[in-house]
Amino acid sequence: MTSEDEHGDGNGDTEGHSGRRPRLVKAVGAVLACGLVLAVAGAGWAYWHLNDNIRSVDIDGALGTGRPVRAAAPPAASASASASPLPGGALNILVLGSDSRSGEANAALGGGHSSGARSDTAMVVHIDAGRTAATVVSIPRDTLVTRPSCPLGSGGATAVTYNAMFNSAYSVGGPVCAVKTAESITDIRMDHYLEIDFSGFAKLVDAVGGVTVTTGQDIDDDKSHLHLKAGTHHLDGEQALAMARTRHGIGDGSDLGRIGLQQQLVKALLEQIASRDLLTDPGKLYQVADAVTGSLTTDTGLDSLPELIRLGESLKGLAAKNVKTVMMPVVTAPSNPNRVVAKEPTASELWASLR
């Protein structure tokens, strides 16, 4: 027989356990509920923070009509039966690297004059219809062009200027003038605009774990603080930025030699991003997103997380090996040995192939 002392009297102990159990369930439920609330709040804050990071410019509104026509868009392809259709047409994006000294991070990395910023790097990214291949065309910043009249945010417009350096468009009229000038020399509609500053590029490279590049010659540039022996190197963000900026330690010291290094960095960055399964590491994904959005300026068509995510999803089939990098064909300018002009008809043929 079992004594009552071991199992209670049939009332008191049973009542005690049943009383504690509901209280325990309520306590666990409260903890889970609080955890869920905090998680949702954290996700909401992260979304708001990333979305609020992005700066934008209404380029379409500023430029209005009279621009090159957009490429015809084929029917959108759906990522899955339940997903909304993803865009699959050809796309042209003007990508600028700004040497702004705005903010402590950019100043520490040696950005441009505090009175303003310049477009240190300019690339037209053409994504083919189907979005499985792309061509990246670098435009030398020292290219002499006819800079069109550009509307100013404060009212009025800039004057048409002949034999102006390409990167002066950004200096005098910001993203709007940079886009208008790019369209005037390419006759290609820029569907979107993306600008990232020095700090953002360095943070992005660090966030994806650095990039691996191979140099065919020693690089010794005191101005960019880059010193590399010929060979393969894994660079952190600051080193990658120095490589993107260096020109005095390679070739003839012109902007043309630097473009080759910048294109190599683009390919290396794409390969590194492709090798990282960011979706399985929310912390790393957030770090990358924060690095990009915190230093990003876009047109109003890409100024929110949903729009950027949608663009990214449409490019999932684009492998780094299918990205071709070229430079707009140029020759030395007759008027100035330190400047270049488009080499014709080769340059026009290149742009025509991307329309």
Buried (B, 14 or more C-beta within 10 A) or exposed (E): EEEEEEEEEEEEEEEEEEEEEEEEEEEEEEEEEEEEEEEEEEEEEBEEBBBEBBBBBBBBEBBEEEBBEBBEEEEEBEBEEEEEEBBBBBBBBBBBBBBBBBBEBBBEBBBBEEEBBBBBBBBBBBBBBEBBBBBBBBBBBBBBBEBBBBBBEEEEEBEEBEEBBBBBBBBBBBBBBBBBBBBBBBEBBBBBBBBBBBBBBBBBBBBBBBBEBEBEEEBEBEEBBBBBEEEEBEBEBBBBBBBBBBBBBBBEEBBBBBBBBBBBBBBBBBBBBEEBEBEEEEEBBBBBBBBBBBBBBBBBBBBBBEBBEBBEEBBEEBEBEEBEBEBBBBEEBEEEEEBBBBBEEEBBEBBEEBB
